[in-house]
Each structure stands twice: as C-alpha cells, then as structure tokens.
Amino acid sequence: MNLTLKELAGLFDHTNLRADATRGDFQKLCDEAREYGFASVAVNSYPVAMCREMLKGSGVLTGAAIGFPLGQTTVEAKVFEAQNAIDRGAQEFDYLLNVGKVKEHDYGYIEREMEALVGVARKGNIICKVIFETCYLTENEIIEAAKIAGLVKPDFVKTSTGFGIAGATPEHVTLMKKHAGREVQVKAAGGIRSYQDAKIMIEAGATRLGSSSGIKIIEEMRHILGE
C-alpha cells in the first residue's frame, strides 16, 4: 500500500453514529477530522447543520446517514430524509438499501429505490453511497445488488453500517468492485480498527473507509513510518 499519511487520512469518513452523541462529541469529531485531514465526518441527519458549521473552511465534508441503521423505511421516507439532510448542509449521504427486499430477490424494488436516492444526490450535486449490509447477504445477492449499482451508478457502494452482525470483509469488497464496474467506487466500513484492517480493505479495492478508529489507524501508520 503505497500511500502517504495524508493520502490514507483522506480516505476516511470519521464516524460518530451513536444514539447518545452530544454537541460536545460532534465538536470533538469535527476538530479531529480537521486536524487529521479526513475525507468527511459521518453523522446521523440531525447534527448535519451543526457539523457543517463546525467544519467551515476545513475542506472536510459533512456526510449524513439515511435510513439508518436498518434500511426498513419507505423509499419516500428515505428520499425526504436525504433531501432534508442536503437542505441542512450535507455534502454526501450514505443510505441503507432495503435488505429484506434483496433477500426476497425483489431487485426491481432495489433498482427503483436506488434510482430515487441517486436522483436526489444528483439534483443536489453531492455524493451518494449505497450500503448493502453484506453480512446478511449471500454472494449472489451481493453480486445482483452490485450489478444494479453498475446500471444506476451511485458514487459508491458500501459494505456495512457497522451495526449489523459483522462488518466489511476483503472478499466482499472485491466482489462489489468487480460487479459494480469501473464507475462505482467501494467504501469498506464496519470493524476497521487497525492499520492492517485498513491496508487489507484498500488492497481489496476500497477507496473510502468508514471507521471511528481513524485516528488510531493513522497513528499506527505514523509509528510504522517512524514519523
């Protein structure tokens, strides 16, 4: 993995999606993201406006989680939440597709949902990431969802919320990248807690990482490099 510290930091979405997170927690999150040069902060939709203000002038994006963490809201509800997050200052959003519909193999529903959410992002000129929650899916279900992404073309497909029964695996990252195609990037999230975890995901094809352990990972790399 031939990345500098700055380049590695620039792949991270610095995350706080806890139910008990307070203004002080979000200030800390944003200050850390600014200091380390992370790609974004990932938060639920309520603190978006607050974080956008805290990050003013930093170059760090404010990202919102939509339909989180279960994905079992209607398409209309996800569209409303995404648009509301954009109106409050979100510069990207990650939405969880309806995992149950993938399990039913109702891929027409998944395509319509993806088209609706990607459409909101395109209208707002922001980044859209589609969360698969791969821990609940078979290999074939991951392939089929990735193929739909290859048609609809969100900016990213993402492995996990971090709230499921398991997180990202390099095998799932590789599978998603292969079947989503060249125009769709892959974000690995869930269980990325060490420099070695990050390295494995990047080598598998991930170009964005979601983690609440970004600082620990960067400091590990700093130690390895002797900086």
Beta strands, then each sheet from edge to edge (+ up, - down):
strand 1: 12-15
strand 2: 40-44
strand 3: 61-66
strand 4: 92-96
strand 5: 127-131
strand 6: 156-158
strand 7: 185-189
strand 8: 208-211
sheet 1: 1+ 2+ 3+ 4+ 5+ 6+ 7+ 8+ 1+
end
